[in-house]
């Protein structure tokens, strides 16, 4: 029997399921404790946690339960108008210095992975190539700082959509591969987080993209999105799986099947995988957790049936 937990680090995104948890001390800690009680997840993702005492408690909890923590600072970058790919050198420097400062927080929280994004795409698409070079420079500085202070911490960047919704400089998987390879030439390690919504909105096939980039991919997000421009939820709004979006259980199962066949899901590598659904109603968090567990279980069962594996 092959369980999904054997070959991946099945994760829960506190940032989506409890999106306001970091506004009050110990709320993120409580959310992680709840996730642990489900006895299903072995990977946790949070946004920044502003309370030092809580970060220390989370670190103890993460270590005692042998979990993988990803500390994501995308919200800080977005809300603070930081931009690692900025053509303006002063703001780009302000941005990468902010990122480096946050490495201390991630370490204090016990994070093994540190996730970030590029920054808004330039107003003129013709300037995006320059922005990607600026991003490469920023990532070199960040990865050098991480290697010096926290050599065990993994830096991950998530390509997003270029021109539909999030409109970030880094979007195409091939560009992410290029960045990772360039940094490794310099002896630095940068990995990717792939997200089905971003890939689809960039007109990429998630399976083909994963096949090309799998040696650099550390995290994978199953995220539903609406790709038809005439639909009200057009874009990446982290909606529940299924209609009116493009990703449901069937599509998740197909990606899982191919991920196993290509060796991306395996006992040695064990990438972190998440189902991303954003909480919108006041009392919805618990329901979302149950939805996520159901999606993982149902999709993997279908994948196993197609692969001829005992589930």
Helices and strands as residue ranges (DSSP letters): H 4-7, E 9-13, H 14-17, G 21-23, H 27-37, E 43-46, H 52-64, E 68-72, H 74-79, H 89-108, E 113-116, G 125-127, H 128-149, E 154-158, H 173-185, E 190-195, H 196-201, H 206-213, G 214-216, E 217-226, E 235-239, H 249-261, E 272-276, H 285-307
